[in-house]
């Protein structure tokens, strides 16, 4: 397995693939072509024998000069529980530190228990939202109406 | 009317508004919260008496150091044909020049004749795609399967 930068040509392969990985949900709208053109230097592909088995799309915040943001991460269903997301995050941390970013943020849904556990294990802390549900601090309607979100933040050492 | 930078708090107002402006289509997925957090310094709101009547969401390309990209532009239906998009574009050009960007790119659909005429009038040229339809150079499947696109490019003086 190897990790490389995202390329423009990955779009045609990855865009239909992520819908498959999410069991037929239309996820590809969340990953428009612009990320494959303009944020390639902080976005990562993991391959196994030339096949894409994972990706991380992230960027350096343009408005917050010490922050980087992880937008979208996916792992092929057959390759889960093999620390692939962890390896992608670790490489992302390494890359953004080279751009002098020491804060990494990301957003997840309060219902996504796997994501919450993963980010907690990776050393992210939850930012204090406006309500608490099951010990989880939540931002009401952060992603739009009825779209509560958890905001995760990690300080890089 | 005045033009100001996009703010985080605009999301809750603008996100449902754009669906209205596009006649009930779900457009807000194309404008996720991340733009309101991390690309505020190159994104613009036009207001009239405190009401949002137009916006331009754009960014400095992270991978292409001389490029800026216009992602999404909208004008309130009651305020169209008043050069509001032109004013937003002109301010965007001014802003990105301050970040040493001299190329502005954007993408549109071959069926969007209003957008094609607008960009041509604004001095954008079409990049050479892989096929020509009605004298328009088109990139096949650029935005995904059956999603042909025109790529516009303008050199700033």
Interface residues (C-beta under 8 A of the other chain):
Chain A: X11 X12 X15 X16 X28 X29 X30 X32 X33 X34 X37 X38 X39 X40 X41 X42 X59 X60 X61 X62 X63 X64 X67 X69 X71 X107 X141 X142 X143 X144 X145
Chain B: X11 X12 X15 X16 X28 X29 X30 X32 X33 X34 X37 X38 X39 X40 X41 X42 X59 X60 X61 X62 X63 X64 X67 X69 X71 X107 X141 X142 X143 X144 X145
